[in-house]
Amino acid sequence: MESTGGIGEILNQIDLDDYRNSNDEFEQLCDRCSGVRSIGPCSGKEKGKCCCNSNGLPSPLCVYYSPRIMGLLNGEKTEFETARDHWTVLDPGSEAEAEMIAEENRRYFDEVLAKHPEWGGFFTKYQHLELGEKIGEGAQAEVFAVSSSSRGVYPSSTVYSEPVLVAKVWKAGVPLKHLERQWPPQMLSQLSQESVVWPFKNICGGVFIREGEFTNRFAFVMERFRTDLRSEIDYIMLELLKKKIHGPPLVPDEYISMLRTVAVDLVDLHDAGVVHRDIKASNVLLGSYNSSVRFATSFVIDYECSVGVVGTGFWRAPEILDQLQKGVRSDKLVFTKEVDMYSFGMLCYEVITGCIPFDGRPQNDYSIVLSGGRPHLPEDIDPVLRSFIVGCWHPDPMSRPSAKSISIEFQYIR
């Protein structure tokens, strides 16, 4: 559920000064540019010399330099344009003319999905859906707030207050039969039983919209969360640069706790037989919608159509990039749990530095990864954390750690 307006949406939810004042260590990060360093070198630091600018902005050599965020700061990019930098790449076979398939989609939903002996209840839970503001967009779907007047059955274990739901509405022209082939069978089996356990807990139902602006489009109805991790990181980094400060967007306690949660979610997905294929910060949601605690809850999303995606940019493992370079058809690409672990390493890099992998490099130039290149990590991160990130980036998939082993390793990180 990649966001286009996530930065703007949370501008008024966080007081960055209060945040820094609650983390004394954070206040020292701008010292990297004055030559008085109390914490963490940037990547260009050599024998007391900082590679960064005296005005507090990072040099392109700095591990915390992001062309995306600098583009936002300088007005050269919009939030929508920066969001597209981390949109999922889809199987090109999923595109079709909308007017040719709308009737087929309606008939397939009514005659097959809604009447399915095992899954039917999941697809008939919501008979009416009123969509509100658009709060996000990705390559294949848009995300809208759902009006509290929409009739449906809420999970019995949850107490909701308005607004609590979102609808992930697939864009026009996507054949529903094709979309169904992207759904992990294990997911539908659990959802049909109204499972309230991870990893599928946040999906409440499926619906075919029959009226209004979004007629003839399929949607998943999901629990609403405050924002996604990528939007949170972008916001903090942008605010730091506005104040002539740069450095990591999160302090270690925050990102270690968050990454541990993501690792546990990956364990659950892998144990359920689901390979995510697209692990990245924009696919991690943060915080219950009505909670004022920034990192109270985080979990992995966008697994519901994992069979149909081919990953995103340089989050993808070298074995996937190698297949793409050789011209392997997208529907023939071989994804494994080890591919997810490589992407998890890139997620760690995102959370620690605030940057996306190989930011600014042409997205179709895979040579740097295939030749063994990996992003630079800050020198001052915990050695255990560094070790398993580097392990996740190993060119040999069989040499990468599992999600389960990493979730255990987190207990040894300071």
N, C-alpha and C positions, 0 to 999 in steps of 0.2 A: 504494500500500500504506500507507494512512493508519494511524497507530498510536494505540491507546488507552492502552497501558501503557508507552510508550516512555520517559517521564520517569523513572518508577520503575525501569525496567529498567536504566538507565545511572547511577543514583545512586552506585553503588559503583565505577564504572569511571573516574571523573574526580575528581581532587583539585583543586578550584577554586583553592585557595590556591597549590598548586604551579604551576597554569596561570598565575595572575596574576604570580607571582614570576618566571616565565620571560618575561614581557612587561612590562617596566618601565613602558611607556606606559599599560598597562591600569590600573595602580595609581592613576593620577592622575584617573581618570574621576569619582570621587566628589567631587572638588573643585568640580564644577559647583554643588554645594549649599552650599558654604561661602563662595562668592564669590571663591575663589582658583582661577582657571581656567588650566590649562596646556595644555589640548587641547579643542577642539571646543565650540562653544556649543550649548545646547539651544534649542528653537524660540522660547521665551519670553524669552530673554536680551536685555536692552536696557541698554546703557551701564553695564555693571558690575553690573546687578541680575539675579539668577537667579530664574526663575519658580517654581522647585521648593522643596519643603519643607525646613526646616532639619534635619529628622531623616533626610535622605538619600533619602527616597522621592520619586518624580517627581510633579510636578503634572500634572493632566489636560491642561495646555497644552504639556507637554514632548513632544518628538518621540519620546522613548523610553517614553512612557506607554502601557501596554497594559491595557485593562479585563479581558481574559482572564487575564493573569498576576496582576493584583491580585485578581481573584476567587479564584484558586487560593491566593494568599498568605493571604487573609482567610477561607478555608474556605467561601466562598460558592459555589464551583463544584468539581466533581470533574474529574479528568483526562479521564474519558470525555466529560463535557459540553464541555470545552474542545476535545477532538478533533473533536466533531461540528461545531464552528464552521467547520472547513475540510474537511468531507466533500464529495465530488463530488456534483453534481446529475445524476440519471439521467433518461433518457427514460422518462416514466411508463408507456409502453406495455410496458416490460419486466417489469411485475408480473403475477403470475397465481397461482391457487391451486395450492399445491405438489402436492397429491394428484392433481390432474387431469393433470399433465404429467410425473410421475416416470417412468412406464412409457414414454411417448413419448421422453423424453430417453435412456433406456437403449437403446431400439431404434435411435434415430438415431445414437448413439455407435457401437454395434456394427456397424450395417449401412452407415453412410455414412462417418463419420470414420475409424474403425479400418481400413476397407477402401479408403480413398481412395488412388488410384494414386500420388499425389505426397506426400501428408501422412501416410499411414497409419503409417509408422514412428515419427513423432513422437508419435502417440497410443497406441502399443502399447509404448513403451519401459518404462513402469512397469506391472507386472502386480499389484503389491501395495504398499499404502501404509499405514504405521502413523503416525498423527498423535499428536503430543505436546502440549505446552502451547500455549495460545492466546497469540500475541504481538502481535496487532493486529487492527483491524477498520475497514472503510470502509462506504460506503453499500451496496455490492453484494457484498462478499466479506469473509470472515474469513481471517486468516493464522495458520497453525499450524506449529510445528516438526515436522520429519519425522524419524522414528526411523532410526538408521543401519541397522536391520535390514531396511528397505524395499528391495526388489529393483529395481534399475534399472541403466541404463547411464550412467555419468558422462562428461562431456566429457573426451576423452582428453588435453587440454592442461592439465588442472587436477589438482593433488594435493589431496585433501580429507582432513580429520580431523573427527571427530564434535564437535558437530553441524554439518552443512554446508548442509542444504537446508531450505526452507520450502515449504508448500503453500498457495497462494491458493485457498481453497475458496469457490465461489460459493454464495450463500444459496439456500435452498429456494424453489422457485416461479419460477425463471428458466428459460424454455424454451431448450434448448440450440441450437435452430435460430436463435432470436433472438440468442443470445450469439455464435454464429458470424458473424452479419452485422456484429458490432461489431469483428471481428478484421481488421486491415489485411491484405489479400491479400499485400502485399510481405513482411510478417512471416512468414506461413506458408510462403511459398516459400523464404525463407532458412533457417527452422528445419527444414524438411524435408531440407535439405542438411547439417544439423548444422553450421551456420555458427558459427564461433568469433570472428567479428568484430562490432564494434558496428554497429548499435545494439541488436541483439537477443540479445547474448551470454549474458545471465543466465537465460534461460528454458531449462530442461532437458527438459521434456516435458509432455504433457497426459494426464490420467487420469480415468476415471469410477469413483468410489468405490462399491463394491458391498456393503459390509458395515460393521457398527458404527454408531456414532452419526451418521455423516454419509453414510449410504447414499443412493444416487441423486443425489449432488451431483458436479458437475464441478470439477476443480482443475487449475491450472497448477503444476508443480513448478519451483522456482526456487532459485538459489543464495542462501544466507543471508548477509546483511550485518549489521553491528553495530547500526545504528539508522537512523532517518530524520532529515533535517536539521531539520524542524520540532520534533521531540521534543528534539533536541540544543539548539536555540535556547531552547525553553521551559524546559528544565532550568537552563541557565546564567542566564537572566533571573530565574527564581525564586530561585536561590541568591544572586544579587546582591542582590535585594530583602530576603532574609532577613538579609543582612549590612548592611542600610541603605545600599546602594550602588545606583546605577543608571547605565545607559549602554549602549553597543552590546554585543551578546553576543559578537562576534568582533572580532579586530583586523584591520586592512586586509590584511595579508599572507594571512591565512586566507580571508577572504571573497572577495578578488580571485582567488585561486587556484581556489577552489571555483566561482565564477561562470564563470570561463574554461572549466572542465571542462564545466559544464552547457551553455554556448554551443556547445562542440564537439559534444556529444551532440545538440543541436538541429540542427546542420549535418548530422550523419549521418542523423537521422530525416527531415529535409526532403529530403535527397538521395535517400533511399529512398522518397520519395513519401508519407510519413506525417505528417499534422498531428496533434499530440498532443492539443490541445483543453483540457488541464488542467495546465498548468505551474504548480507551486507547491512550497514547501519540503517538504511532506509527501510529495511524489512524487520526492524526491531521496534516495537511499540513501548512507550514509557508511560507509567503512571495511570491509575484509574482516573477517568474523566473528571470526577468530582473531588479528587484528592488534591491537596495543596502541597503534598510532598513530591519533590521532583523525581526521585528515582525509587519510589516505593515499590513499583512493579515494572518489570520489563519482560518481554517474551517475543519469540520469533513468530513472524506471520508470513503470509504469501506462500504457504506450502500447498494451498488448496488446488492450485493448477500447476504443480511442479513438473508433471510429466511433459508439459508443452513448452517449457522455457529452455533456453540455452545459455543462461547465465548473463552476467553483465561485465563488459569491459575487462579490465585487468584484475577483477576479483576471481576470474576463471583460472583454473589450474592449467599448467603447461600442457598436460595431456589433452585437454579440451582445445586449447589454442592450436596445438599441433594438428589435431583432427580437422579443425576449421581451415587451417592453412593448406592442408592437403585436399581440401574440397569435399570432405565428407558431408553428406546431406545432414541437415539439422536433425531430422527425425531418426538418423542412424548414429548420432553421437552417443558414446558410451559414458554415462555418468555413474559414479560410485560414491560410497560414503567418504572415500578418501578425497574426492573432489570437494565435498562440503568442508573437510578439514582444512584444505588449502585456503578456501574462501574464509573460513573462520580466522585464519592467521591474518588475512587482509582486513577483516573486521577489527581485529585487535589493533592493527596499525591505524585504522581510521579513528578508533576511540582514543588511542594514546596521543596521536599527533594532530588529529582534526582534519587530516588530508585524505583525499581519495588516492588509490594506488596509481602511481605514475601520472599524476595530475598534469594536464597540458600536453601529454604525448598523444599522437594520432592513435585512435582506438583500434585501427586495423593493422597497426605495426606491432606484431607479436615478437619481433626479434629480441628485444631486451629480456623478455621472460624466458624464451626458448634457449637463449644463450646463458641462462643462469642468473640474470639480474633480478634483484629484489629491492623493495623500498628500503630506505635508511631508517633505522630505529634510533631514538634518543639513547645516549650512552648511559643515562642514569636510571633506567628502568630496572626493576627487580630481575636478577639473573635467572631465576626459575621461569619467570614470565618470558624473558627473552629466549630462553632455551626452547620452550615449547612452541613459540611463534616461529622461530627458525625451523623447528621440526615440522610444523605444519606446511612450511614452504619447500620442503624437500622435493627435488625433482622426481624421486621414485615414490609413487603413491604408497607402496607397501612399507616405506620407512616413516610415514607420517603417524603421529599419535592418533588414537581413537578419541571420540568425544568423551567416552567414559573415563579413559586414563587422564585426560585433561581436567575433567571435573574433579578428579581426585587430587591432581597436582595443585589446584588452587589453594588447598589448605596449607601448602608450604610457601606461599607467596607472602612476603612481608607487607 
